[in-house]
Amino acid sequence: MTPRSWLFIPGDSDKKLAKGDHSGADALILDLEDAVAPDAKLTAREKVADYLLARPIRERTSQLWVRINPLSSGLAIGDLVAIVAGAPDGVMLPKADGPQDVRTVSLYLDALEVQHGIEFGTTRILPVATETARAPFHLGDYASAGLARLAGLTWGAEDLSTALTASTNIDASGSWAFTYRMVRSLTLMAAHAAGVPAIETLYVDFRDEEGLAASCRAARAEGFAGRIAIHPAQVNPINQGFAPSAEEIASAHRVVAAFAANPDTGTIGIDGKMLDIPHLKQAQHVLSQVKP
């Protein structure tokens, strides 16, 4: 299943790395990029490589992903060389300009998986697809790019506002300003067009559990499948916010059962409402989100 919660952990922090196994997050993102000071990059790379090697896939309590440095940094290839031996579940690619950057990383993964005897194609890629001024113009290209390793699309507002030399990414009401609402919507549509999950960006105020929960419910209702977390306290609200409620599950079972009992019809009536095949597909999607 697609992870609901994606928790960032600074790759140079022994203390925070040690807590990752018990965070409850569906996926940990071991960070080599923005959470690590420039002078600590190589140290973080070594720590993350060791962390992965100490946790074989069959023993992991969460998926383990690594946010490498951007291709433009000159550090990304060294990051990949260091971490692939530990068989990360995937790589988060920051500041991706478009599908070509994902393709470049994929080619390096092709070679490194063969070198380390890792099953070919199992290391997935999640690009942060809106962090440069060029990137939003290529969001629609992911649908036809044929990227076998593409695991989803996520978006970010902080680096984009820096790229645009904006003084803020928030409007007068405290919501995302128009530019950032636009790229968020485009990311959502681009992900679904490419047949991969859309992952919501971070919620800045990690103390506001109620606001985070409401935001997660709204994002799920729009079509996002999960969310980035920047603090362990955000994991549970995210997991709950991106899981269907008991009422949704019960309703979905009723819809699926009703169509199963009437296999030759495209419409059925439930509680005075006429439902058709799109409703069946939505019900099936809800049930696919139920954790075993």
C-alpha positions as CSV (number, residue, x, y, z in Angstrom):
1,M,0.0,0.0,0.0
2,T,1.0,3.6,-0.5
3,P,2.5,5.1,2.7
4,R,0.2,7.6,4.3
5,S,2.8,9.2,6.5
6,W,6.3,10.1,5.3
7,L,8.4,11.3,8.2
8,F,11.6,13.2,7.5
9,I,14.6,12.3,9.7
10,P,17.9,14.3,9.5
11,G,20.5,11.9,8.3
12,D,23.2,13.3,10.6
13,S,21.3,12.8,13.8
14,D,22.0,9.6,15.6
15,K,19.3,10.4,18.2
16,K,16.6,11.0,15.7
17,L,17.6,8.1,13.5
18,A,17.4,5.7,16.5
19,K,13.8,6.8,17.2
20,G,12.7,6.1,13.6
21,D,11.9,2.5,14.1
22,H,9.2,3.4,16.7
23,S,7.7,6.5,15.0
24,G,4.7,4.7,13.6
25,A,5.3,6.3,10.2
26,D,4.6,4.2,7.2
27,A,7.7,5.6,5.6
28,L,10.8,7.3,6.9
29,I,12.7,9.8,4.7
30,L,16.3,9.7,5.8
31,D,17.4,13.2,4.8
32,L,20.7,14.1,3.2
33,E,19.5,17.4,1.8
34,D,17.9,20.4,3.5
35,A,18.0,19.1,7.1
36,V,21.7,18.6,7.0
37,A,24.3,21.4,7.2
38,P,26.8,21.6,4.3
39,D,29.7,20.5,6.5
40,A,27.8,17.4,7.7
41,K,26.7,16.1,4.3
42,L,29.3,13.3,4.1
43,T,28.8,12.3,7.7
44,A,25.1,12.1,7.1
45,R,25.7,10.0,4.0
46,E,27.7,7.5,6.0
47,K,25.2,7.3,8.8
48,V,22.3,6.7,6.5
49,A,24.2,4.0,4.6
50,D,24.9,2.3,7.9
51,Y,21.3,2.7,9.1
52,L,20.0,1.0,5.9
53,L,22.5,-1.9,6.1
54,A,21.5,-2.5,9.8
55,R,17.8,-2.9,8.7
56,P,17.3,-5.6,6.1
57,I,14.0,-5.3,4.2
58,R,12.3,-8.2,6.0
59,E,13.0,-6.6,9.4
60,R,11.8,-3.0,8.7
61,T,8.9,-1.6,10.5
62,S,8.6,1.3,8.0
63,Q,9.6,1.8,4.4
64,L,13.0,3.4,4.3
65,W,13.5,6.2,1.7
66,V,16.4,8.6,1.3
67,R,16.2,12.2,0.2
68,I,19.3,12.6,-1.8
69,N,20.8,16.0,-2.7
70,P,19.7,17.6,-6.0
71,L,21.3,16.6,-9.2
72,S,22.6,20.2,-9.6
73,S,24.4,20.0,-6.3
74,G,27.2,17.6,-7.4
75,L,26.4,15.4,-4.4
76,A,23.5,13.2,-5.7
77,I,25.6,10.6,-7.5
78,G,27.8,10.1,-4.4
79,D,24.7,9.8,-2.3
80,L,23.3,7.0,-4.6
81,V,26.6,5.1,-4.6
82,A,26.7,5.2,-0.8
83,I,23.1,4.1,-0.1
84,V,22.0,1.6,-2.7
85,A,23.9,-1.2,-1.1
86,G,21.5,-0.9,1.8
87,A,18.5,-1.5,-0.4
88,P,16.4,1.6,0.3
89,D,12.8,1.3,-0.6
90,G,13.1,4.4,-2.6
91,V,14.8,7.7,-3.3
92,M,13.2,11.2,-2.9
93,L,14.6,13.5,-5.6
94,P,14.4,17.2,-4.6
95,K,14.3,20.1,-7.0
96,A,13.5,17.9,-10.0
97,D,13.0,20.0,-13.1
98,G,10.9,17.3,-14.7
99,P,10.8,13.6,-15.9
100,Q,14.3,13.8,-17.4
101,D,15.8,14.3,-13.9
102,V,13.9,11.2,-12.7
103,R,15.2,9.3,-15.7
104,T,18.8,10.3,-15.0
105,V,18.5,9.0,-11.4
106,S,16.8,5.8,-12.7
107,L,19.8,5.1,-14.9
108,Y,22.2,5.3,-12.0
109,L,19.9,3.0,-10.0
110,D,19.9,0.5,-12.8
111,A,23.6,0.1,-12.6
112,L,23.9,0.2,-8.8
113,E,21.2,-2.4,-8.3
114,V,23.0,-4.8,-10.6
115,Q,26.3,-4.0,-8.9
116,H,24.9,-4.8,-5.4
117,G,22.7,-7.8,-6.4
118,I,19.5,-5.9,-5.6
119,E,16.3,-7.0,-7.5
120,F,16.2,-4.8,-10.6
121,G,13.8,-1.9,-10.5
122,T,12.8,-2.2,-6.8
123,T,14.3,1.1,-5.8
124,R,11.5,3.6,-6.5
125,I,11.7,7.4,-7.0
126,L,9.5,10.1,-5.6
127,P,10.3,13.5,-7.1
128,V,9.5,16.8,-5.4
129,A,8.1,18.1,-8.6
130,T,7.5,21.8,-8.0
131,E,10.6,23.2,-6.3
132,T,12.1,25.1,-9.2
133,A,10.6,27.7,-11.5
134,R,10.9,25.4,-14.5
135,A,9.4,22.3,-12.8
136,P,5.6,23.2,-12.9
137,F,5.8,23.5,-16.7
138,H,6.7,19.8,-16.9
139,L,4.2,18.3,-14.5
140,G,2.0,17.0,-17.3
141,D,5.0,15.3,-19.0
142,Y,5.2,12.6,-16.2
143,A,2.1,10.9,-17.7
144,S,3.8,10.0,-20.9
145,A,7.4,9.7,-19.7
146,G,7.3,5.9,-19.1
147,L,9.1,6.1,-15.8
148,A,8.9,2.6,-14.4
149,R,10.4,3.6,-11.0
150,L,8.1,6.6,-10.5
151,A,6.4,6.0,-7.1
152,G,4.4,9.2,-6.9
153,L,4.6,13.0,-7.1
154,T,4.8,15.4,-4.2
155,W,5.2,19.2,-4.1
156,G,6.9,21.8,-2.0
157,A,6.3,25.5,-1.4
158,E,9.4,26.5,0.5
159,D,12.0,26.0,-2.2
160,L,9.7,27.2,-4.9
161,S,9.2,30.5,-3.1
162,T,13.0,30.8,-2.8
163,A,13.3,30.1,-6.5
164,L,10.8,32.8,-7.2
165,T,12.5,35.3,-4.8
166,A,9.1,35.6,-3.1
167,S,8.8,37.2,0.3
168,T,6.1,34.7,1.3
169,N,4.1,31.8,0.0
170,I,1.1,32.6,2.2
171,D,-1.8,35.0,1.4
172,A,-3.6,37.4,3.7
173,S,-5.9,34.7,4.9
174,G,-3.1,32.5,6.0
175,S,-3.7,30.0,3.2
176,W,-1.3,29.2,0.3
177,A,-1.0,32.1,-2.1
178,F,-2.4,31.5,-5.6
179,T,0.9,30.4,-7.2
180,Y,1.3,27.6,-4.6
181,R,-2.4,26.5,-4.7
182,M,-2.0,26.3,-8.5
183,V,1.1,24.0,-8.4
184,R,-0.5,21.9,-5.7
185,S,-3.5,21.3,-7.9
186,L,-1.3,20.6,-10.9
187,T,0.7,18.1,-8.9
188,L,-2.4,16.3,-7.9
189,M,-3.6,16.0,-11.5
190,A,-0.2,15.1,-12.9
191,A,0.1,12.3,-10.4
192,H,-3.2,10.8,-11.3
193,A,-2.6,11.3,-15.0
194,A,0.7,9.3,-14.5
195,G,-1.1,6.6,-12.5
196,V,0.8,7.2,-9.3
197,P,-0.1,8.6,-5.8
198,A,-0.1,12.3,-5.1
199,I,1.6,13.1,-1.7
200,E,0.6,16.3,0.1
201,T,3.3,18.6,1.3
202,L,4.2,19.3,4.9
203,Y,2.1,21.1,7.5
204,V,4.4,23.6,9.0
205,D,2.9,24.0,12.5
206,F,3.7,20.6,14.1
207,R,2.0,21.7,17.4
208,D,-1.4,22.2,15.6
209,E,-2.7,18.7,15.7
210,E,-6.3,19.7,15.1
211,G,-5.4,21.8,12.1
212,L,-3.2,19.1,10.7
213,A,-6.0,16.5,11.0
214,A,-8.5,18.7,9.3
215,S,-6.0,19.5,6.5
216,C,-5.3,15.8,6.0
217,R,-9.0,14.9,5.7
218,A,-9.4,17.7,3.2
219,A,-6.4,16.6,1.2
220,R,-7.6,13.0,1.1
221,A,-11.0,14.1,0.0
222,E,-9.3,15.9,-3.0
223,G,-7.4,12.8,-4.0
224,F,-4.1,12.9,-2.1
225,A,-2.9,9.6,-0.8
226,G,-0.5,10.6,2.0
227,R,1.5,13.4,3.5
228,I,5.0,14.5,4.5
229,A,5.6,14.8,8.2
230,I,8.3,17.0,9.8
231,H,7.9,15.9,13.4
232,P,6.9,12.5,15.0
233,A,3.9,14.2,16.6
234,Q,2.4,14.6,13.1
235,V,2.5,10.9,12.2
236,N,-0.7,9.7,14.0
237,P,-2.9,12.6,12.7
238,I,-1.6,11.9,9.2
239,N,-2.2,8.2,9.4
240,Q,-5.7,8.8,10.7
241,G,-6.5,11.6,8.3
242,F,-5.6,9.5,5.3
243,A,-7.5,6.4,6.4
244,P,-11.1,5.8,5.6
245,S,-13.6,6.2,8.5
246,A,-15.6,3.3,9.7
247,E,-18.7,4.8,8.1
248,E,-16.9,5.1,4.7
249,I,-15.8,1.5,4.9
250,A,-19.3,0.2,5.8
251,S,-20.8,2.2,3.0
252,A,-18.2,1.0,0.5
253,H,-18.9,-2.6,1.5
254,R,-22.6,-2.0,0.8
255,V,-21.9,-0.6,-2.6
256,V,-19.6,-3.4,-3.6
257,A,-22.0,-6.0,-2.3
258,A,-24.9,-4.4,-4.2
259,F,-23.1,-4.4,-7.5
260,A,-21.9,-8.0,-6.9
261,A,-25.5,-9.1,-6.4
262,N,-26.5,-7.4,-9.6
263,P,-23.6,-8.1,-12.0
264,D,-25.6,-7.4,-15.2
265,T,-26.6,-3.8,-14.3
266,G,-24.6,-0.6,-14.4
267,T,-26.8,1.2,-12.0
268,I,-28.2,0.3,-8.6
269,G,-30.4,2.1,-6.0
270,I,-29.2,2.4,-2.4
271,D,-31.0,4.6,0.2
272,G,-32.9,6.4,-2.5
273,K,-29.8,7.3,-4.5
274,M,-28.9,5.9,-8.0
275,L,-25.3,4.8,-8.1
276,D,-23.3,3.8,-11.2
277,I,-19.9,2.4,-12.1
278,P,-17.9,5.4,-10.9
279,H,-19.4,5.0,-7.5
280,L,-18.4,1.3,-7.5
281,K,-14.8,2.2,-8.4
282,Q,-14.8,4.8,-5.6
283,A,-16.0,2.2,-3.1
284,Q,-13.4,-0.2,-4.3
285,H,-10.7,2.5,-3.8
286,V,-11.9,3.1,-0.3
287,L,-11.6,-0.6,0.6
288,S,-8.1,-0.7,-0.9
289,Q,-7.0,1.9,1.6
290,V,-8.0,-0.3,4.6
291,K,-4.9,-1.5,6.4
292,P,-4.7,-5.3,6.9
